[in-house]
Amino acid sequence: MRILSDTSRTFGEFLLLPNLTGETCTPERVDMSAPLVRHPVGQPSPIRVATPIVSAIMGAVSSPRLAIALAQVGGLSFLHQNQPIDDQATMVATVKRHKAGFRHNDVNIKPVATLHEADLLMKESRLDVVVVTDDGTPSGRFLGLLTSRDYNFHRHQPSGSVESRMLPVADLVTAPAGTSLEQANSLLWDSRQDVLPILDTTGQLTALVQRRDYELHEQFRNESVDADKRFRVGAGVNTATALHRNG
């Protein structure tokens, strides 16, 4: 151990001189972003994070819930690989589905299905809307939408059909394919709908724009998102097979 002979100071003995910070030096101008992946010197990184914080690739640390929370504030989470690939892919999909600009049509149901089945599907996908198609597949004929606000089990029987409570396409304000995200958000607010379907020239659904995604973006302006405005999330991979790891 070394004994310091210099004069010691406490934090209370220091005072920051006022009026030395310029008017343009404000918190919102501070840039803490950092490159996340390797890139050539002098060229911008293809992936940056606004907040230089990432989570460890550990099952006890990184989960879809943490990945969403970190992406909202500009960080990134890496989901662990010590699980079946299908389970890891499901975790990634959970994060990606939480928010998007143009949502892909991947949660579908038939009009003859029950409200109970639709409710379970929403809970499993963590979404508040399902797309109704004639055959219950993404390629089926688009018939309408069912949102969590369209039914209430205190008033509607769980055995009731989706068709009885859904919003048919004829009653929905829609937008054509090629509509920009800014235009879609304007239409969404003007229509007073929670969801705006984007249709091609044949009337098939190509994407959805949701009000909640716009509100999330306004709340978290430094969010980490990809080109489709979905949250970024990393996934770990093993450098050796399970057989080699287990010896």
Secondary structure by P-SEA (a helix, b strand, c coil): cccccccccccccccccccccccccccccccccccccccccccccccccccccccccccccccaaaaaaaaaacbbbbbbccccaaaaaaaaaaaaacccccccccccccccccaaaaaaaaaaacccbbbbccccccccccccccccccccccccccccccccccccccccccccccccaaaaaaaaaaacccbbbbbcccccccccccaaaaaaaaacccccccccccbbbbbbbbccccccccc
